[in-house]
């Protein structure tokens, strides 16, 4: 929901090479919500999981840009180190989404 409530925050972390920053923020917010709702529906849970994984991969450049921008402006700070930790955490989240939404997990929950 924050994509729609405070898009200004996300505008600051958008890499300059991407076009249509505001539109991309709204689109990613929409698909994030859609994926979250889809995970709750057993019939589309696996598909929603793949969509969320794709979204996590597509927003990864913004995470890198946010880190780079912070270091360039502030130098290495505690926030910089947290942003560094966030990068491998993204892989953990991708694994977690896959584990929670894979076909066998979906079937086990719906039975």
Protein Blocks (a to p, Z undefined) as FASTA:
>chain_A
ZZmmmmmlmmmmgcfkbghkllmmmmmmmmmmmmmmmmmmmklmmmmmmmmmmmmmmmmm
mmmmmmmmmmmmnopafklmmmmmmmmmmmmmmmmmmmmmgmklmmmmmZZ
